[in-house]
């Protein structure tokens, strides 16, 4: 069970409003409380943009206060990220790292996607081929109209033209997807980067929303990935030294299972 919530009421209600302009935070909190009575483990997903970036540490603390310890945070790549916004990433992500470490050291482990997902990638030695974008080749999105797209994130308004590669009634005659992604052909600007193997520079949709090109990552993605990789590596080194097997149990996902069953 995964619920979408961007943060505490003053954050959630910035953009998540009903058509009459009323914020949705009261409804979301009511649903979180209702589900927590009979669902042992709830995942929460928060989307952030330039205006809500600085609230991320507060958002994570807020989720924790609600008993939510499986926290996913995802950026809005289509937002207008400026250099000033990008320059704030390091400070904000560092605060998130401090919160993450505090939870672990207090033996109250939380999964925070920004940290845990990158630690996993680092331990694997980089993203493997099946994890990388295969849009239009091994991954497809199907609209209610029957139109086929290289990824569900590119369906948009389903106008049948941009990004569309055919129709479900003629699957044997799908158009070849012309937008090569970074899964096999890394952008020249990324090829010499030491973070390349651990970076999501291969996500064609995120790249398109940022730069208008499937193959070219935007400045925000580049800065965000570098900072999250560096922070994840530093935290892993610190917590492995301080907690040893306990932290490795967290990385294996086991503490969340036991905590969820204790709550029940």
N, C-alpha and C positions, 0 to 999 in steps of 0.2 A: 504494500500500500504506500503510494507516494502522493503527497499533497503539495500543491504549489502555493508558496507564500514568500513574499519578498522581504519580510522582516516585521518588526513591531508596527503597530497601527500607523504611525506617522510616516513610515516608509512604504508599507503596503498600499496605503491610500493615495500615494503620489500618482500612481499610474493605473492601479487595479481598481477601477471604479465602474459602477453600473451606468447604464445609459442616462440615468437621471442625475449623474454626478456624485451620487452617494458612494462613499468608500466601501470596500468589501471586507475590511479587516474583521468586523464583528462576526460576519458569516463564517469566515475562514477559521477564526479562533473557536467558534462554536463547533465546527466540524472536527477540528483537531481534538477537542475535549471529548466529543462524542465517540470518535474512533478509538481514542486511547483506552476506553472502557472495555473494549473487546478485541482490539487488534494488538498483539504483543509487541510488534515492532513497526513503527511508522517512519517512513523516509520523508524528508522535506526538501523541496527544491526552490532555491531563491535565484531570481534573475536580477542582475545589477547592471547599471549603466553609469555614465559620468556623474549624474546627480545623486546617485545612491552608493557610489563606490566607498565614500568615507564612512558609511553606516555599516559596512560589512562586519567589523568586529562586534559592534553592538547587536547586529542581527544574530550572530552566532551565539552570543551570550543569552539573547532573548529566547532562541530555540531551546537552548539547554535548560533554561528556567521552566520551560513547558514540558520537560522530560524527553525532548527529542535529541537523540544523539547520533543520528545518521543524517548528516547535513551535506547537501549538494549545493554548490554555488556556481552559477554559470553566467558569463558576461553576455550582454547584448552586442554582438559583433556589428550589427547594422547601425548602432548609435554613432553619433558624430563625436568620436574621441579626439580631443585636441592634445597638443604637446603638454599643456599644463595638466590635463587629466592623467596622461601617461606618466608624468613626473611624480604623481602621487602614489603610484602603484607600489613602489618599494616600501614606503612607510606603512601603507594599509596592510599589505601582505605580511610584513614583519609582525604587526600586531596580531594578525590571525595566527601566525606561527607561535607567538608567545602564549596565546590562549590555548592552542592545541597542546603545547608542551605542558602547560599548567594542568590541564585535564588529565594527561597521562601521569604526571608526577603525583597527582592527588588520587591516583588509582580510580579515576572516573573517566575511562577512555571514551572518546568521541571519534566517530569517523567524519572527517572533513575532507571533501573531495579534492580541494585545492592542494592539500598536503598528502593524504593517503594515496591518491591515484598516482602522484608523481613519485612517491617512494617506491611503489610497486613497479613502475616503469624503470626506475634506476636499478632496482634489484634484478630486473630481467635483462638489463643491458640495453634497453631501448624498446620502442614499439615493434612488435612483430608484424609480418605482412598482413595477417588476417585482421589486425586491429586498425590498420591504416585505411584511409578512404578508398573505396572501390566503386564509387558512384558511376552508374551507367554501365558497369561491367559485372559486378558481383553484388550490387545493391541497387534497389529500385523503389520508387514511391508510386502508389496507385491512388488517383483521385476518385471521388465518388462518380465522376463522369465517365470513368474508364480510361482517361488519359494516363499515360505512363511517363514518369519523370525519373531522372537519375538518382534522386534522393527525395524523401518526403518533405524536407525543409525547403525544397525548390518548387513545391506545388503552388504556393502562394494563392493568388486569385483564380488559378486554373484557367488561364485564358487559352490554353491549347497551343500557344506559339512559343514564347520564350521558355527555354529549358525542356519543353515537351519533346519526347523522342518516339511517340507513337500512341497507339490505342490498344486496350486489352483485347479487342476483337481481332487484331492483326499482330499478335505477338511475334509471329514468325518473320514479320517485316519491320521490326523496330529499327529506327534510324540509328546509325552509329553515333555514339556520343562524342562530340568533337572536343569537349573540354577535358583535356588531360589533367589529371590531378597529380599531387606530389607523391603518391604512393610509390611510383617508380621513377619519376622524373623530378628531382628536387630543384627548386628554384636556384639560380646561380648565386644569388645573394645569401642563400642558406648553406650552400655546399661546403664552405670552409668554416662554418660555425661549429664550435665544440659542443653546442647544445642540440645539434640537429637530430641526433638519434632519439632524443628524449622529448622532442618538441612536436606539437600538433600542427606543424606547418603543412601537413598533408591534407588537412580538412578542406575539401573543395568548397563546401557551402560557406563555412566561416570566412574563407578567403574571399569568396565572391561578394558576401555581404560587406566586407571591409574595403575591398579594392576594386570590385567589379570584374575581377579575374580569378578563375578557379585555381590557377597555379601560383598566385602571388599573395603571400601573407601581408596583412596590414601592420602598421606600426604598433597598434595596441596588442595584437596577438603576439608579436615578437617580444615586446617588453614584458607582457604578462607571463608568457611561458618561461622566459629567462629567470624572472624573479621567483616564480613558483618552484622551478627546478632547484635553484640555489638554496632556497629556504627549506625545501624538503630534504635535501642532502644534509644540510647543517643540523636539522632536527633529528634525522635518523642517526647521525653520528653521536649526537648528544644523548638521546634517549636509549640507544643501544648500550652505551657505556654506563648510564645510570640505572636502567631497568633490566637490561639483559633479556632473559627469556620471557618476562612479562610483556615487554613491548613487542616481541616477536609473536606472542599469542594474539596481541591486538591486531597486528598486520595480517594474521591468518583469519581474522574475523570472529574468533571464538568468544571474546568477552561479551560482545553484543548479544550473542545467543543466550548466554547464561544470565545476563542482566535482564533480558526480556522475560525469561521464564521465572526469575525471582519476583518480578513485578506482578506476574500472574498468581 
